[in-house]
Amino acid sequence: MVNKNIDIADLIEKAKKDDQKAFNTLLNTYWSDVYRFQFSKTGDEDEAEDITIKTFSKAFDKIHLYNNRYNFKTWLISISKNIFIDHLRKERTNTISINKKESEAYKIFDETPSAEDQLIIDQNLAQLLHYLKQLKPHHQEIINLRYFREMSYKEMAEKLNEPMSNIKVKLLRAKKLLAEIIQNPSEN
């Protein structure tokens, strides 16, 4: 629910200028609306939370494209809906069913990596760790907690003694900075 004391148009303009407080306020203002929408679609708390985070990440990356003739919440829900559709498409391609003489057989992929695949995975991990070391320590920590230690947002908030909304914004920022480092390794 939108707080009547907040000027959304002003926040959006500030966010377009990379104001982190504006991003944080927009996230706090609209988080529950987007999360509720996703939870109604997925029925799974973790999946809804992940898609909601992706929604805000994409929205903040594309905020300069937002047209103020439309309601900001509607714009966010539209982004969220598209991410959900992409998520469904990916899920469907992971399992392919084949009808054979009225019985169903499922193609199940062997996910065990070969020796060559394991070598590539190890090299990629080493490269990723190299990129991570280029981030500031607090960004390294937040990525480590979420992706290497696989903590939930709630666990991260408790460990770092910060509100969950701050954790989400910091993770979005850390992922964006890491992506920039990976895309432009020579600049860092």
C-alpha positions as CSV (number, residue, x, y, z in Angstrom):
1,M,0.0,0.0,0.0
2,V,1.3,3.4,-1.0
3,N,2.0,5.9,1.9
4,K,0.1,9.1,1.1
5,N,2.9,11.2,2.6
6,I,5.4,10.0,-0.1
7,D,5.6,11.9,-3.4
8,I,6.1,8.9,-5.8
9,A,6.9,11.1,-8.8
10,D,9.7,12.9,-6.8
11,L,11.1,9.5,-5.7
12,I,11.1,8.2,-9.3
13,E,13.0,11.4,-10.5
14,K,15.5,10.9,-7.7
15,A,15.9,7.2,-8.5
16,K,16.5,8.1,-12.2
17,K,19.5,10.0,-10.8
18,D,20.7,6.9,-8.9
19,D,19.6,8.1,-5.5
20,Q,19.9,5.0,-3.3
21,K,17.5,6.3,-0.7
22,A,14.8,6.8,-3.4
23,F,15.4,3.2,-4.6
24,N,15.0,2.0,-1.0
25,T,11.8,3.9,-0.4
26,L,10.3,2.7,-3.7
27,L,11.2,-0.8,-2.8
28,N,9.7,-0.5,0.7
29,T,6.6,1.1,-0.7
30,Y,5.8,-1.4,-3.4
31,W,7.5,-4.6,-2.2
32,S,4.4,-6.2,-0.6
33,D,2.3,-5.4,-3.7
34,V,4.7,-7.1,-6.1
35,Y,5.4,-10.0,-3.7
36,R,1.6,-10.6,-3.2
37,F,1.1,-10.7,-6.9
38,Q,4.0,-13.2,-7.4
39,F,2.9,-15.3,-4.4
40,S,-0.6,-15.5,-6.0
41,K,1.0,-16.8,-9.2
42,T,3.6,-19.2,-7.8
43,G,2.2,-20.3,-4.4
44,D,5.8,-20.6,-3.2
45,E,7.3,-18.0,-0.8
46,D,10.9,-18.4,-2.0
47,E,10.0,-18.4,-5.7
48,A,7.8,-15.3,-5.2
49,E,10.6,-13.6,-3.2
50,D,13.2,-14.3,-5.9
51,I,11.0,-13.1,-8.7
52,T,10.1,-10.0,-6.7
53,I,13.8,-9.2,-6.3
54,K,14.3,-9.7,-10.0
55,T,11.4,-7.4,-10.7
56,F,12.9,-4.6,-8.6
57,S,16.3,-5.2,-10.1
58,K,15.0,-4.9,-13.6
59,A,12.8,-2.0,-12.7
60,F,15.7,-0.1,-11.2
61,D,17.9,-0.9,-14.1
62,K,15.3,0.4,-16.5
63,I,13.8,3.2,-14.4
64,H,14.8,5.8,-17.1
65,L,12.3,4.1,-19.4
66,Y,9.4,4.6,-16.9
67,N,6.7,6.8,-18.4
68,N,5.0,8.9,-15.7
69,R,1.6,8.8,-17.6
70,Y,1.2,5.3,-16.1
71,N,0.9,4.2,-12.5
72,F,4.3,3.1,-11.1
73,K,2.7,0.1,-9.4
74,T,1.1,-1.0,-12.7
75,W,4.5,-0.7,-14.4
76,L,6.2,-2.8,-11.7
77,I,3.4,-5.5,-11.8
78,S,3.8,-5.6,-15.6
79,I,7.6,-6.2,-15.3
80,S,6.9,-8.8,-12.6
81,K,4.4,-10.6,-14.9
82,N,6.9,-10.8,-17.7
83,I,9.6,-12.1,-15.4
84,F,7.1,-14.8,-14.2
85,I,6.3,-15.8,-17.8
86,D,10.0,-16.1,-18.6
87,H,10.4,-18.2,-15.4
88,L,7.6,-20.5,-16.5
89,R,9.1,-20.9,-19.9
90,K,12.4,-21.9,-18.4
91,E,10.7,-24.5,-16.1
92,R,8.9,-26.0,-19.1
93,T,12.0,-26.5,-21.1
94,N,13.7,-28.3,-18.2
95,T,11.3,-31.3,-18.4
96,I,10.2,-32.6,-21.8
97,S,7.5,-35.2,-21.9
98,I,7.2,-37.7,-24.7
99,N,4.1,-39.7,-25.4
100,K,4.9,-43.3,-26.3
101,K,2.1,-45.9,-26.8
102,E,-0.2,-44.1,-24.4
103,S,2.4,-44.1,-21.6
104,E,4.4,-41.1,-20.7
105,A,8.1,-41.1,-20.5
106,Y,10.1,-38.2,-19.2
107,K,13.5,-37.2,-20.5
108,I,15.6,-36.7,-17.3
109,F,18.9,-34.9,-17.7
110,D,22.0,-36.3,-16.0
111,E,23.2,-33.3,-14.1
112,T,26.5,-34.9,-13.0
113,P,29.3,-32.9,-14.6
114,S,31.9,-34.7,-16.6
115,A,35.6,-34.2,-15.8
116,E,35.9,-31.5,-18.5
117,D,32.8,-29.8,-17.2
118,Q,34.1,-29.8,-13.6
119,L,37.4,-28.2,-14.8
120,I,35.4,-25.5,-16.6
121,I,33.2,-25.0,-13.5
122,D,36.3,-24.7,-11.3
123,Q,37.9,-22.2,-13.7
124,N,34.7,-20.1,-13.8
125,L,34.5,-20.1,-10.0
126,A,38.1,-18.9,-9.7
127,Q,37.3,-16.1,-12.2
128,L,34.1,-15.2,-10.3
129,L,36.0,-15.1,-7.0
130,H,38.6,-12.8,-8.7
131,Y,35.8,-10.5,-9.8
132,L,34.2,-10.6,-6.3
133,K,37.5,-9.5,-4.7
134,Q,37.2,-6.3,-6.7
135,L,34.0,-5.3,-4.8
136,K,34.0,-3.4,-1.6
137,P,34.0,-5.7,1.5
138,H,30.3,-5.1,2.4
139,H,29.3,-6.0,-1.1
140,Q,31.4,-9.1,-1.0
141,E,29.8,-10.1,2.3
142,I,26.3,-9.8,1.1
143,I,26.9,-11.8,-2.1
144,N,28.8,-14.4,-0.1
145,L,25.9,-14.8,2.4
146,R,23.2,-15.1,-0.3
147,Y,24.9,-17.2,-3.0
148,F,27.7,-19.1,-1.3
149,R,26.2,-19.7,2.1
150,E,22.7,-19.8,0.7
151,M,21.1,-17.7,3.5
152,S,17.6,-16.4,3.2
153,Y,17.0,-12.7,3.3
154,K,15.7,-13.0,6.8
155,E,18.8,-14.9,8.0
156,M,21.0,-12.3,6.3
157,A,19.1,-9.5,8.0
158,E,19.5,-11.2,11.4
159,K,23.2,-11.8,10.9
160,L,23.9,-8.3,9.7
161,N,21.5,-6.7,12.2
162,E,19.8,-4.7,9.4
163,P,16.2,-4.5,8.1
164,M,15.4,-6.9,5.4
165,S,14.6,-4.1,3.0
166,N,18.2,-2.8,3.4
167,I,19.5,-6.3,2.7
168,K,17.5,-6.5,-0.5
169,V,18.7,-3.1,-1.8
170,K,22.3,-3.9,-0.9
171,L,22.1,-7.2,-2.7
172,L,20.6,-5.6,-5.8
173,R,23.4,-3.0,-5.7
174,A,26.1,-5.6,-5.2
175,K,24.8,-7.7,-8.1
176,K,24.7,-4.7,-10.3
177,L,28.3,-3.7,-9.5
178,L,29.5,-7.3,-9.9
179,A,27.8,-7.4,-13.3
180,E,29.5,-4.2,-14.3
181,I,32.9,-5.6,-13.3
182,I,32.3,-8.8,-15.2
183,Q,31.1,-7.0,-18.3
184,N,34.1,-4.5,-18.2
185,P,37.0,-6.4,-16.6
186,S,39.7,-4.1,-18.0
187,E,38.2,-1.0,-16.4
188,N,38.6,-2.4,-12.9
